[in-house]
Amino acid sequence: MSNISIIISQTSPRPIYEQIEDRIRTLIVSGDLNDGDELPSIRTLAQDLRVSVITVKRAYDELVAAGFLTSVQGKGCYVSVKNKELFREQRMRIVEEKLDEAANEAKRIGMTLDELQSMLMIVFEEEK
């Protein structure tokens, strides 16, 4: 079972179930939770967060409906990214944000596009 860290804000205008849903979705998209990982039971997570089981159930139900989780009767909820293209698109958006940060930093220190591309090629090739 995955140990997930969720912090909710009682003062946020966003409903608690949405905060839970967004955090789990973020953990899945970032790769901290992977396909097949088991989530804490609704009751366990509700106790940990000190919220109603109905609140956690709604968050889980929303994630099931969005294709991020699968619920197995009597066993629990598991990460199961059904819409692989949507999942890939969300991961690509994260890469784009990081590349944007890198490009802005490169511009700030006066790097050329060629230097940045060369650096990216080196880093990319090292990962293989």
N, CA, C and O of each residue as an XYZ file, in Angstrom:
512
protein
N       0.848     -1.184      0.000
C       0.000      0.000      0.000
C       0.884      1.234      0.000
O       1.862      1.303      0.744
N       0.544      2.204     -0.829
C       1.322      3.428     -0.949
C       1.088      4.328      0.247
O      -0.033      4.483      0.733
N       2.175      4.912      0.704
C       2.087      5.905      1.761
C       2.063      7.264      1.077
O       3.072      7.702      0.525
N       0.922      7.926      1.114
C       0.803      9.196      0.417
C       0.700     10.339      1.404
O       0.116     10.212      2.481
N       1.277     11.446      1.014
C       1.276     12.636      1.853
C       0.283     13.640      1.276
O       0.453     14.147      0.167
N      -0.746     13.907      2.053
C      -1.761     14.864      1.622
C      -1.952     15.878      2.733
O      -2.203     15.519      3.883
N      -1.832     17.135      2.382
C      -2.093     18.211      3.330
C      -3.309     18.959      2.822
O      -3.344     19.410      1.677
N      -4.297     19.084      3.681
C      -5.499     19.805      3.287
C      -5.576     21.100      4.087
O      -5.071     21.194      5.206
N      -6.208     22.075      3.496
C      -6.375     23.365      4.148
C      -7.851     23.567      4.474
O      -8.704     23.587      3.587
N      -8.127     23.713      5.750
C      -9.505     23.954      6.175
C      -9.961     25.364      5.785
O     -11.160     25.639      5.729
N      -9.000     26.257      5.516
C      -9.346     27.636      5.185
C      -9.437     27.881      3.680
O      -9.813     28.971      3.248
N      -9.093     26.870      2.885
C      -9.157     27.011      1.436
C     -10.612     27.102      0.985
O     -11.484     26.441      1.548
N     -10.869     27.920     -0.029
C     -12.240     27.976     -0.553
C     -12.607     26.714     -1.342
O     -13.783     26.463     -1.605
N     -11.597     25.922     -1.719
C     -11.838     24.693     -2.472
C     -12.318     23.596     -1.537
O     -11.805     23.467     -0.425
N     -13.290     22.808     -1.967
C     -13.770     21.706     -1.130
C     -12.640     20.725     -0.812
O     -11.717     20.551     -1.608
N     -12.722     20.097      0.340
C     -11.678     19.176      0.792
C     -11.531     18.003     -0.177
O     -10.412     17.572     -0.454
N     -12.643     17.484     -0.693
C     -12.531     16.341     -1.607
C     -11.728     16.725     -2.847
O     -10.990     15.897     -3.381
N     -11.861     17.976     -3.316
C     -11.087     18.428     -4.478
C      -9.602     18.539     -4.130
O      -8.748     18.231     -4.961
N      -9.293     18.973     -2.919
C      -7.897     19.061     -2.496
C      -7.265     17.666     -2.468
O      -6.128     17.480     -2.900
N      -8.013     16.697     -1.958
C      -7.525     15.310     -1.913
C      -7.352     14.776     -3.325
O      -6.321     14.192     -3.658
N      -8.363     14.981     -4.146
C      -8.325     14.516     -5.534
C      -7.140     15.119     -6.286
O      -6.413     14.406     -6.977
N      -6.948     16.419     -6.154
C      -5.846     17.090     -6.854
C      -4.488     16.576     -6.397
O      -3.583     16.406     -7.214
N      -4.337     16.327     -5.096
C      -3.051     15.856     -4.582
C      -2.743     14.452     -5.113
O      -1.616     14.175     -5.522
N      -3.738     13.576     -5.106
C      -3.519     12.217     -5.611
C      -3.230     12.258     -7.111
O      -2.340     11.558     -7.594
N      -3.974     13.067     -7.835
C      -3.745     13.214     -9.283
C      -2.312     13.710     -9.532
O      -1.630     13.210    -10.426
N      -1.861     14.685     -8.747
C      -0.504     15.214     -8.880
C       0.532     14.128     -8.601
O       1.537     14.035     -9.306
N       0.297     13.311     -7.584
C       1.225     12.223     -7.263
C       1.302     11.200     -8.392
O       2.363     10.633     -8.654
N       0.177     10.968     -9.057
C       0.155     10.024    -10.173
C       0.885     10.617    -11.378
O       1.731      9.959    -11.983
N       0.557     11.850    -11.718
C       1.150     12.488    -12.886
C       2.659     12.674    -12.708
O       3.416     12.556    -13.672
N       3.095     12.962    -11.483
C       4.528     13.176    -11.231
C       5.305     11.868    -11.191
O       6.535     11.875    -11.236
N       4.591     10.739    -11.106
C       5.271      9.451    -11.055
C       5.545      8.957     -9.644
O       6.147      7.898     -9.465
N       5.107      9.718     -8.630
C       5.280      9.276     -7.249
C       4.349      8.108     -6.916
O       4.646      7.296     -6.040
N       3.234      8.036     -7.617
C       2.345      6.875     -7.543
C       2.315      6.262     -8.942
O       2.173      6.974     -9.936
N       2.448      4.956     -9.010
C       2.539      4.277    -10.299
C       1.372      3.325    -10.521
O       0.669      2.940     -9.587
N       1.191      2.960    -11.774
C       0.152      2.018    -12.156
C       0.236      0.771    -11.268
O       1.294      0.154    -11.155
N      -0.871      0.413    -10.649
C      -0.916     -0.769     -9.794
C      -0.714     -0.488     -8.317
O      -0.983     -1.358     -7.489
N      -0.245      0.711     -7.959
C      -0.065      1.041     -6.543
C      -1.416      1.083     -5.841
O      -2.395      1.607     -6.374
N      -1.450      0.524     -4.643
C      -2.677      0.539     -3.848
C      -2.717      1.800     -3.003
O      -1.718      2.181     -2.392
N      -3.873      2.444     -2.971
C      -4.051      3.617     -2.129
C      -4.554      3.192     -0.753
O      -5.098      2.098     -0.601
N      -4.375      4.049      0.243
C      -4.932      3.725      1.566
C      -6.441      3.546      1.456
O      -7.086      4.125      0.581
N      -6.988      2.746      2.343
C      -8.442      2.571      2.337
C      -9.108      3.915      2.610
O      -8.497      4.826      3.168
N     -10.340      4.018      2.214
C     -11.100      5.252      2.435
C     -11.122      5.585      3.918
O     -10.906      6.733      4.305
N     -11.381      4.591      4.740
C     -11.461      4.803      6.188
C     -10.110      5.246      6.754
O     -10.051      6.163      7.573
N      -9.031      4.599      6.323
C      -7.696      4.943      6.819
C      -7.320      6.369      6.452
O      -6.852      7.133      7.296
N      -7.530      6.731      5.168
C      -7.179      8.080      4.739
C      -8.045      9.115      5.446
O      -7.557     10.180      5.824
N      -9.314      8.811      5.626
C     -10.208      9.735      6.334
C      -9.721      9.956      7.772
O      -9.726     11.084      8.264
N      -9.306      8.885      8.435
C      -8.787      9.015      9.801
C      -7.500      9.827      9.810
O      -7.322     10.707     10.652
N      -6.597      9.531      8.866
C      -5.324     10.256      8.805
C      -5.527     11.751      8.579
O      -4.830     12.577      9.169
N      -6.486     12.091      7.723
C      -6.735     13.494      7.385
C      -7.743     14.160      8.312
O      -7.956     15.371      8.257
N      -8.363     13.343      9.168
C      -9.403     13.826     10.081
C     -10.566     14.480      9.330
O     -11.022     15.579      9.647
N     -11.018     13.734      8.310
C     -12.171     14.176      7.530
C     -13.160     13.017      7.444
O     -12.859     11.898      7.861
N     -14.303     13.288      6.919
C     -15.350     12.285      6.758
C     -14.977     11.251      5.702
O     -14.312     11.572      4.717
N     -15.407     10.014      5.913
C     -15.186      8.976      4.905
C     -15.914      9.337      3.608
O     -15.478      8.953      2.523
N     -17.006     10.062      3.720
C     -17.763     10.490      2.539
C     -16.907     11.422      1.679
O     -16.962     11.366      0.451
N     -16.124     12.271      2.325
C     -15.244     13.202      1.615
C     -14.182     12.445      0.832
O     -13.955     12.735     -0.343
N     -13.529     11.475      1.469
C     -12.495     10.685      0.791
C     -13.120      9.843     -0.307
O     -12.554      9.725     -1.394
N     -14.281      9.254     -0.041
C     -14.953      8.433     -1.049
C     -15.259      9.273     -2.283
O     -15.084      8.806     -3.408
N     -15.711     10.496     -2.084
C     -16.017     11.351     -3.240
C     -14.750     11.632     -4.050
O     -14.787     11.605     -5.281
N     -13.630     11.902     -3.373
C     -12.358     12.144     -4.075
C     -11.957     10.910     -4.876
O     -11.595     11.019     -6.047
N     -12.021      9.738     -4.247
C     -11.683      8.494     -4.940
C     -12.619      8.257     -6.122
O     -12.174      7.881     -7.207
N     -13.916      8.479     -5.910
C     -14.898      8.283     -6.989
C     -14.601      9.192     -8.180
O     -14.714      8.770     -9.331
N     -14.223     10.432     -7.902
C     -13.887     11.365     -8.976
C     -12.659     10.877     -9.758
O     -12.610     10.990    -10.982
N     -11.678     10.337     -9.039
C     -10.465      9.826     -9.685
C     -10.744      8.557    -10.491
O     -10.124      8.327    -11.530
N     -11.672      7.739    -10.011
C     -12.092      6.555    -10.768
C     -12.788      7.008    -12.055
O     -12.514      6.482    -13.134
N     -13.682      7.981    -11.933
C     -14.420      8.482    -13.096
C     -13.476      9.115    -14.128
O     -13.727      9.043    -15.331
N     -12.391      9.733    -13.648
C     -11.427     10.375    -14.549
C     -10.430      9.381    -15.133
O      -9.623      9.739    -15.991
N     -10.485      8.123    -14.667
C      -9.603      7.098    -15.215
C      -8.242      7.000    -14.556
O      -7.331      6.391    -15.117
N      -8.081      7.589    -13.370
C      -6.804      7.520    -12.672
C      -6.740      6.380    -11.659
O      -5.653      5.918    -11.312
N      -7.888      5.930    -11.190
C      -7.945      4.843    -10.207
C      -8.933      3.782    -10.664
O      -9.845      4.045    -11.448
N      -8.725      2.578    -10.148
C      -9.681      1.488    -10.300
C     -10.066      1.043     -8.906
O      -9.208      0.868     -8.040
N     -11.347      0.863     -8.693
C     -11.837      0.401     -7.395
C     -12.194     -1.074     -7.521
O     -12.968     -1.465     -8.395
N     -11.614     -1.894     -6.630
C     -11.896     -3.322     -6.618
C     -12.706     -3.610     -5.359
O     -12.217     -3.451     -4.240
N     -13.949     -4.035     -5.560
C     -14.855     -4.283     -4.448
C     -14.212     -5.191     -3.404
O     -13.759     -6.290     -3.724
N     -14.174     -4.730     -2.167
C     -13.651     -5.522     -1.067
C     -12.133     -5.531     -0.955
O     -11.590     -6.086     -0.001
N     -11.441     -4.924     -1.914
C      -9.976     -4.921     -1.882
C      -9.384     -3.529     -1.790
O      -8.349     -3.347     -1.149
N     -10.007     -2.544     -2.410
C      -9.497     -1.184     -2.334
C      -9.377     -0.502     -3.678
O      -9.906     -0.961     -4.691
N      -8.655      0.622     -3.651
C      -8.449      1.427     -4.848
C      -6.990      1.350     -5.272
O      -6.077      1.379     -4.446
N      -6.799      1.250     -6.570
C      -5.468      1.110     -7.143
C      -5.280      2.138     -8.250
O      -6.225      2.501     -8.950
N      -4.047      2.597     -8.392
C      -3.724      3.479     -9.499
C      -3.860      2.657    -10.779
O      -3.280      1.579    -10.907
N      -4.628      3.181    -11.708
C      -4.846      2.496    -12.977
C      -5.155      3.555    -14.014
O      -6.312      3.914    -14.233
N      -4.121      4.042    -14.641
C      -4.298      5.118    -15.600
C      -4.855      4.524    -16.887
O      -4.126      3.932    -17.684
N      -6.168      4.694    -17.075
C      -6.842      4.126    -18.240
C      -6.642      4.983    -19.477
O      -6.486      4.463    -20.582
N      -6.647      6.289    -19.293
C      -6.485      7.180    -20.427
C      -5.009      7.537    -20.544
O      -4.574      8.592    -20.082
N      -4.250      6.647    -21.163
C      -2.792      6.808    -21.261
C      -2.415      8.088    -21.995
O      -1.424      8.730    -21.647
N      -3.187      8.463    -23.001
C      -2.861      9.681    -23.763
C      -3.034     10.928    -22.899
O      -2.204     11.835    -22.953
N      -4.099     10.985    -22.106
C      -4.299     12.111    -21.200
C      -3.173     12.147    -20.169
O      -2.636     13.212    -19.866
N      -2.823     10.990    -19.638
C      -1.742     10.885    -18.668
C      -0.437     11.384    -19.285
O       0.292     12.158    -18.666
N      -0.146     10.937    -20.508
C       1.077     11.359    -21.187
C       1.066     12.863    -21.414
O       2.089     13.523    -21.234
N      -0.069     13.409    -21.805
C      -0.197     14.843    -22.045
C       0.088     15.638    -20.766
O       0.752     16.674    -20.809
N      -0.410     15.153    -19.650
C      -0.162     15.838    -18.381
C       1.309     15.758    -17.993
O       1.866     16.730    -17.483
N       1.937     14.627    -18.225
C       3.373     14.495    -17.947
C       4.183     15.399    -18.871
O       5.169     16.000    -18.444
N       3.771     15.498    -20.136
C       4.465     16.375    -21.078
C       4.361     17.837    -20.643
O       5.297     18.614    -20.832
N       3.240     18.198    -20.070
C       3.073     19.570    -19.575
C       4.069     19.865    -18.460
O       4.591     20.976    -18.372
N       4.338     18.876    -17.607
C       5.332     19.046    -16.546
C       6.713     19.262    -17.156
O       7.462     20.135    -16.717
N       7.051     18.459    -18.176
C       8.342     18.611    -18.847
C       8.435     19.997    -19.471
O       9.470     20.658    -19.377
N       7.361     20.431    -20.102
C       7.344     21.755    -20.734
C       7.591     22.858    -19.711
O       8.342     23.796    -19.978
N       6.968     22.750    -18.548
C       7.173     23.747    -17.489
C       8.625     23.784    -17.036
O       9.183     24.858    -16.812
N       9.235     22.608    -16.900
C      10.636     22.549    -16.474
C      11.562     23.086    -17.558
O      12.551     23.756    -17.260
N      11.245     22.795    -18.807
C      12.043     23.334    -19.905
C      11.907     24.855    -19.972
O      12.874     25.555    -20.270
N      10.720     25.357    -19.700
C      10.502     26.799    -19.675
C      11.370     27.443    -18.592
O      11.987     28.485    -18.817
N      11.412     26.811    -17.414
C      12.269     27.315    -16.335
C      13.733     27.307    -16.766
O      14.456     28.274    -16.523
N      14.176     26.221    -17.405
C      15.563     26.110    -17.852
C      15.874     27.171    -18.912
O      16.938     27.788    -18.877
N      14.964     27.381    -19.839
C      15.181     28.373    -20.892
C      15.271     29.778    -20.299
O      16.123     30.573    -20.695
N      14.401     30.073    -19.362
C      14.441     31.392    -18.722
C      15.748     31.604    -17.968
O      16.328     32.688    -18.024
N      16.212     30.579    -17.264
C      17.481     30.682    -16.534
C      18.644     30.829    -17.506
O      19.569     31.603    -17.261
N      18.598     30.082    -18.614
C      19.653     30.181    -19.627
C      19.723     31.600    -20.195
O      20.809     32.156    -20.358
N      18.575     32.175    -20.493
C      18.534     33.551    -21.002
C      19.091     34.524    -19.972
O      19.806     35.468    -20.308
N      18.750     34.277    -18.715
C      19.182     35.173    -17.642
C      20.700     35.223    -17.531
O      21.269     36.271    -17.224
N      21.358     34.086    -17.782
C      22.820     34.064    -17.658
C      23.519     34.247    -19.002
O      24.746     34.177    -19.078
N      22.740     34.482    -20.069
C      23.332     34.787    -21.362
C      23.709     33.581    -22.209
O      24.514     33.710    -23.131
N      23.146     32.410    -21.919
C      23.421     31.239    -22.756
C      22.737     31.408    -24.104
O      21.672     32.016    -24.211
N      23.370     30.862    -25.120
C      22.747     30.864    -26.443
C      21.847     29.640    -26.564
O      21.929     28.705    -25.767
N      20.992     29.668    -27.574
C      20.121     28.525    -27.830
C      20.948     27.288    -28.167
O      20.628     26.182    -27.730
N      22.007     27.478    -28.942
C      22.880     26.342    -29.283
C      23.500     25.723    -28.039
O      23.568     24.499    -27.926
N      23.952     26.555    -27.101
C      24.543     26.040    -25.857
C      23.505     25.263    -25.052
O      23.789     24.193    -24.512
N      22.303     25.820    -24.983
C      21.235     25.151    -24.237
C      20.855     23.827    -24.892
O      20.661     22.831    -24.195
N      20.745     23.798    -26.214
C      20.414     22.566    -26.920
C      21.511     21.522    -26.723
O      21.216     20.344    -26.525
N      22.781     21.949    -26.777
C      23.895     21.026    -26.558
C      23.829     20.434    -25.159
O      24.043     19.237    -24.969
N      23.532     21.284    -24.180
C      23.428     20.810    -22.801
C      22.281     19.815    -22.667
O      22.424     18.791    -22.000
N      21.145     20.108    -23.295
C      19.994     19.211    -23.239
C      20.330     17.873    -23.900
O      19.956     16.819    -23.383
N      21.015     17.904    -25.011
C      21.399     16.662    -25.694
C      22.289     15.805    -24.795
O      22.115     14.589    -24.721
N      23.240     16.439    -24.115
C      24.136     15.706    -23.219
C      23.340     15.081    -22.080
O      23.503     13.899    -21.775
N      22.493     15.869    -21.464
C      21.688     15.366    -20.336
C      20.757     14.250    -20.808
O      20.610     13.234    -20.129
N      20.136     14.434    -21.954
C      19.198     13.436    -22.491
C      19.911     12.124    -22.794
O      19.401     11.048    -22.481
N      21.086     12.214    -23.400
C      21.841     11.018    -23.747
C      22.376     10.290    -22.517
O      22.513      9.067    -22.545
N      22.679     11.010    -21.444
C      23.177     10.383    -20.222
C      22.133      9.495    -19.583
O      22.477      8.555    -18.866
N      20.867      9.773    -19.827
C      19.776      9.008    -19.221
C      19.619      7.633    -19.844
O      18.999      6.761    -19.236
N      20.159      7.409    -21.033
C      19.979      6.122    -21.727
C      20.787      5.045    -21.141
O      20.742      3.910    -21.616
